[in-house]
Each structure stands twice: as structure tokens, then as C-alpha cells.
Amino acid sequence: MAGSSFGTIFRITTWGESHGPSIGVVVDGCPAGLFLSEEDIQKFLDRRKPGQSRYTTARKEGDLVEILSGVFEGKTTGTPISLMVRNTDQRSRDYGNIAYSYRPGHADYTFDAKYGFRDYRGGGRSSGRETIGRVASGAVASKLLASLGISFCTYTKSIGPVSIENFSPEEINNNAFYMPDADAAAKAGTYLEKCMKNQDSAGGVIECRITGVPAGLGNPVFEKLDAMLSQAVMSIGAVKAVEIGDGIHVAHMNGSEDNDGFTIKDNMINKTSNHAGGIMGGISDGSEIILRAYVKPTPSISQPQQTVTSQGRQISLEIHGRHDPVIVPRAVVVVESMCALAITDALFANMTSRLDKIQKFYSK
């Protein structure tokens, strides 16, 4: 199976299945000398693990990470870093009724059409549990970026019809939805209670703000920074759209509204606005990068849904088991991790873009 790797210089490869013995990632291209511990990675995994609230799946997984290689005496060695999380609470019997039928909204049919075979226990490689490897490697990338002064603020902007109206960064970790607005979080809880009562689910929007990214990352044609960020975030199974800056609203604006002007502040070039979301012409401009990911409702719901079996028989299917009524809260750290991976790779690729910088690096 191709397509399990992301990045060019800072490159990750995820492996494992939802109901296999374990799941993980190999990180290649991390420079030597980065202080790294299992605790650094566990902090990220704890943000996505199940069982955090009544609004997430009841699957009881500790999601404890093990560093298998690439770290010695607390520092990275420059060799591949292998990270593993053991699966400890699989209930494959919950998926027995969908062994020969295709779940609406899932990858069952398309996976079968491509490979002629599928692991029906939770979706195998198509399961949201695959994102463990993304988050574990994203923790490594984030720590590396933090050493360069690059930071992330990622949160839930909306769930269903409920959108944040206020922004309080300290509130993000104080509620089950990672919303920076306590009132919006309470309303989101009420809305989800109705969804759960109706055996339904909800979607939402995640916003990621990245500060400290220097100007000059990305390329002007196929490897634009916004294109690479979009590829990274769109590779998350539940994400159906990505916006940078003003996003789709630019289609309804005039150039006089959308264009970001420039000014000099503290002897530095600055923008007078940030409609572009920190990226112009596919290259970072030094201002805050603003990205939004649109997440679909959880497809696993208990309502009867029309589908067919692999033999072509039409049936009505109810999906049972332990599922999130909303994916958004646990996906916040997944979006952040994929953005961190894309930014790190772009930083490394940019090191060879100018001869004067190469000469300076190698001069005696």
C-alpha cells in the first residue's frame, strides 16, 4: 500500500490498523540534538485519546507511546524515530454486522473497490485511529518548531450551528470541545445532547493559527505553502474543506478589500491587514498563518441507513458500537499536528533556496 508517507525532508510514515496489535509512525529527517521524551509526545496524544468526555467514544485506550528508536540519553540521534502505541481495547465483534455490507459515509466500498479486500474491524487503515501516528510525529515537529519560536493556537471554531462569539485562549482547555468561548461550549453541549438523543452526529470547524513563521517558506508553483498545508490537512479522513485566511469569502470581495497593504514598523516590513492568512503567492509573508478545517459529521450513527452488501443485496443498516457523536474536539490536535509537519518540512526545504545562506552555513 503506497501513500502512507508525508513530507520530503522531514518525512513521516504511519503504520498499523485500528484493531491490530499496535499502531505508530516512523519519523525520518529529524536533526540530532533535539531533547525529546515520551512525555513530550504523550501530551499531544492525550488531547486526541478517546474517553475524554461523554461526547467522545467510550473506547478505553490509554494511548501510551513508546519510543523504539532514534533517541539516546534524552536527545534525538538524527536517525529514524520509531513511535508505537499499543491497542488495548478492541471490540472486533462490534463490527460483525458490517463484514459484508458497506457503511454509508465510510471508506468501506471504495477500499473494497481498490483492493478487493478490506479489514472491516473499525476500518483498518481507514480508521480515525490511524491519526495516532500523525499526532505522535506532530509532537516531535512542534517541539522542534518551538525551539525556533514558532507556536500554534488551535481550537474549535464551531460545532453544528454553534459558533464562537468570543475568544479567550485560556478557555480552550477548560471545556470538552476545545472552544475559546465558554458560552459557545455550553450551547454546543446542548446541541449535541439533541443529536445523541436522535442517534445522530454533528460536524464543525477547526481553526489553526500559527505565529512566528518567517517570510519565505514555500514555492511559487506546485509546492505552494498553502497547497502543502491543504494537502496535509485534507489527508485527515474527516476533513472535507480547508480555508486559508479569508478563504471562500474572497469570492465576494473587491480587490480594494482583499489586498493586504504594507508598512514599515520598527524598521521591519509589516502588513496593514492579513486577509491572505499569512501566505501570498504560495510563500509565507511573516504574518500569522490562519487555517480552517471543515470536519464532517461522524458517519457512524445508529439510525437505520440504506446500503448494499458486497453481493449486491439492498439492506437497512444500523451501526452499533462505541463512536464519537462529534469528531471535531479530538481532531483539533490532529489538524495542529499536520500543520506542524507541513511547516517543518517547508522550513527544511527552504534551507537550500539561496546560495548566500548555503555559503554562510559552510564558511569556515
NORKA-V48368 format. One record per residue. OMEGA is omega in whole degrees, 0 to 359 (none if undefined). Layout:
omega = <OMEGA;OMEGA>
This chain:
omega = <175;173;178;181;178;178;180;179;170;193;178;172;178;181;175;181;182;184;174;182;183;182;183;186;170;179;179;178;177;182;177;173;178;175;185;178;177;178;178;183;182;179;179;181;179;180;181;187;180;174;182;181;179;181;175;181;181;178;186;178;176;181;181;185;174;174;184;182;173;178;179;181;174;180;176;184;184;178;182;178;179;182;184;172;181;173;186;185;178;172;184;181;179;185;183;183;179;180;183;178;184;180;175;177;180;180;185;185;184;177;179;180;181;189;183;183;176;174;185;181;179;177;178;180;180;182;175;180;176;184;175;180;179;182;179;179;177;177;178;180;182;179;177;181;179;179;179;178;179;185;184;169;186;188;175;179;178;171;184;181;185;179;178;177;178;181;178;185;182;180;186;183;182;179;186;187;184;178;179;183;184;180;179;179;179;179;178;177;178;180;181;176;178;179;181;178;179;182;183;183;183;175;180;183;176;177;179;178;185;181;178;179;181;175;174;179;180;181;188;184;188;182;174;181;178;177;181;175;180;178;181;185;178;178;174;190;186;184;183;178;178;176;172;180;181;174;185;181;180;179;182;182;172;179;180;178;188;184;175;178;179;178;176;178;183;179;179;176;178;177;179;177;182;177;182;180;174;181;177;181;180;184;180;182;177;178;183;175;183;182;175;178;181;188;182;176;175;182;180;178;185;177;174;179;181;176;178;174;179;176;176;180;179;180;171;187;172;183;180;182;185;185;178;173;175;182;192;185;181;180;180;182;177;177;180;181;180;176;179;179;181;180;179;180;179;177;182;180;184;184;181;186;182;181;183;179;176;179;179;182;186;180;181;none>
